Amino acid sequence: MAEKPQPSANFSSLPVILLLTLFSLPLVLMYAYLFIDTISETPVGSLIPNEFTLRHWSFLWQTKTGKPNIWLVTLNTFIFASCITAVILTVASMAGYVLSRLNVPARGFFLAGVMVLHAFPSVTLIIAIFIVLQYIGLYNSLIGVILVKAAIDLPLGIWLMKGFYDTVPWEIEMAGIVDGASRFTVWRRLVLPQIKPAVMALGLFSFLTGWSEFILPQVLAPGAQVQVLSVYLASLIIDDNNFDFGTFKAVGVFYVVPVLILYVFFQKHLMNIYGGGTKG
Amino acid sequence: MRTSRTLGLFMIAPASIMIFLFFLMPVVLTAIFAMTNMSTATGISGGAWQVTQAAVNRLKTDLPELADGIAEPRFIIDEEGLKELETLKLKPGFAAELRAEHMGEVYPSRREAERVIKALKDRPSTREVKQISDLFNRSVLNTRFETRDELMANLKKLGFDLTPQQQDIVARATYTGWIWTTDNFRIISSSPDMAQIFFNTAFYVSVTLLLFNVGYALFLALTTHYMQASTASVFRAIWLLPRITPVVIYVLLWKWLTWDSGFISTFMSQFGYPPKNYLLDTAYNAWFFVILINGFIGASMGMLVFSSAIKAIPQTQFHASEVDGASRLQQIRYIILPQLRWPILFVTCYQTLSLLASFNEILLSTRGGPGKATEVWSLAAFHTALNNYTGNLEYGLGAAMALVLVVVGIILSLIYLRIFRYDTLISKPLIED
């Protein structure tokens, strides 16, 4: 609304900008130092770095004693996030279509269930899930934690997918049916291509939440062979013997950069989902 | 597959199965585990019967005589021991005489058993006496019995004749597996620790919600509303950072800020304040930062929801108020806020639930410290069941605590469902088949 200049004082934006800049300062500082500290040395008691170094990045070519190899951990994280994305997209794109369009018994009940679960604090179930995974032998395996994480994020995915399908005009489907296609073909060939951008947004979102997830892998798959980056970094930080913020931040930057790249490129898509009701 | 009914059931099956396995079953299991005393000590599968020293101590109050008796070694001359003795290749006379003269005798102590063995005609050496007596040691102490009957049979063999009532007491004291109990709920409702945790949680949720998830989010939405679109998007991007940053890194940044060699300490030392850990030095500071850490994440969702709601307000209303000479505060008070009622309610409901369950940030930053100052309910459940210092993980008690959250969660989400009447969201399928 401030596109065209207005005479009224109501539309002067300077005071709010100043105010908000002040409030945003801690965040900006923290993120600026996140990057600065990884490539520099700062003398004790000072805030200004005085030396360039790559020492903090040595974790990339030197495996730390007692810690798994960083590339194995990165691969695990990638597998973890990709599998979650694949499961959520497949399952939610089918279930969302049913809830939006198909005539199945108890559709309303299911929709209500999805809506309740989407707000439901699922972390509270982690104790039961932990014991169940121990019983069935999926404790400390990537498969187990992938299934759990995908299931926990599923209600949101179904909910969003249902919303996306609701925007596709019925006429497309009717035309397909008239031409003799089955409902399945109509969905696969006609409806799904219509919501491609939305599917991509959900996919990105799922990938990012999978990439960032901490508590589920920490509890359900803490072993060295299946460790993901969040658990790896947390275990570095908690280890009192080697306290070195420079290294922590270097690992942190290594971990966060993919997230930031995706975020910068797909900000518009993601904003919709973050605002549309995610947890946290 | 040509009708929407069969296709629909087929397509919704995977989602149903996953939701059944990872939502409904865990809820039911949380309730079931909450009624047990499962812990690391009892294991999660069934247990066995074992007369450990701890079990003997437990028995001392009810059956003191039995407890003393059980703890002592017992020596019985039986067929089993004799067979083993025969295989030892000592003098065959030992076994033959013991079988003939002493079969079935029970000696309450090693001394008595050894006196008998020493008196054998073949005169075993001291070393042999010891060797032989070991074969007849039939103490139940620290022996594992897979069934209750096995334990009782062995006790009977040792000369303990127990009434069924006494048998029950012994069985209960010696069982190593988990049992059904409602103690967990008694602990939750009566322990002062739990009351403290409950107040911590109420404080944490209400303050964070009020100040940040709604209050500060509203502030962000309003201020960015009165900005150029491009400036606004910069600020929105900055304030979305806490949400998109993986939680471990995000908390690491705060740790760096508050650490005793971190930013605040270094900055304050310029003015002569000694460095200290601002995150953990006092309960007051710990709460301050815990709320900031969570609030900064929480603010972004409200910001986006409120921003899009403000954007949906017709521009003409703002122009009209301009003409009428309304100030910016008046615009906010009389135009924006009344139209944000539903988004605010939505965010409040939603964030209450997420705050109740979120313990990631507190776990990573203060771990509930200093002391137990910032321990909230979900974190306490996690600590009890999955991660504590003593090493005995109390799954049962933890599940009971989680069950409280589950029940609160279900109630709140049902209210949420009623507020946002979902029935208006279902449209009837237009293609009938």
Interface residues (C-beta under 8 A of the other chain):
Chain A: M1 A2 E3 Q6 S8 A9 N10 F11 S13 V16 I17 L19 L20 S24 P26 L27 V28 L29 M30 Y31 Y33 L34 D37 V44 G45 S46 L47 T90 V91 A92 M94 A95 Y97 V98 L99 R101 L102 N103 V104 P105 R107 G108 F110 L111 A112 G113 V114 M115 V116 L117 A119 F120 P121 S122 V123 T124 L125 I126 I127 A128 I129 F130 I131 V132 Q134 Y135 L147 V148 A150 A151 I152 L154 P155 I158 D166 W170 E173 M174 I177 S182 R183 F184 W187 L208 W211 S212 F214 I215 V219 L229 S230 L233 A234 I237 F245 F248 K249 G252 Y255 V256 V259 L260 Y263 Q267 L270 M271 Y274 G275 G277 T278 K279 G280
Chain B: M1 R2 T3 S4 R5 L7 G8 L9 M11 I12 P14 A15 S16 M18 I19 L21 F22 F23 M25 P26 V27 L29 T30 F33 M38 I44 S45 L220 T223 T224 H225 Y226 M227 Q228 A229 T231 F235 R236 A237 I238 W239 L240 L241 P242 R243 I244 T245 P246 V247 V248 I249 L252 L253 W254 K255 W256 L257 W259 S261 G262 F263 T266 F267 S269 F296 I297 G298 S300 M301 L304 V305 S307 S308 Q315 F318 E322 A326 S327 R328 Q331 F346 C349 Y350 L353 S354 L356 A357 S358 F359 N360 L363 L364 S378 A381 F382 A385 L386 N387 Y395 G398 A399 A402 L405 V406 G409 I410 L412 S413 L414 Y416 L417 F420 Y422 D423 L425 I426 S427 P429 L430 I431 E432 D433
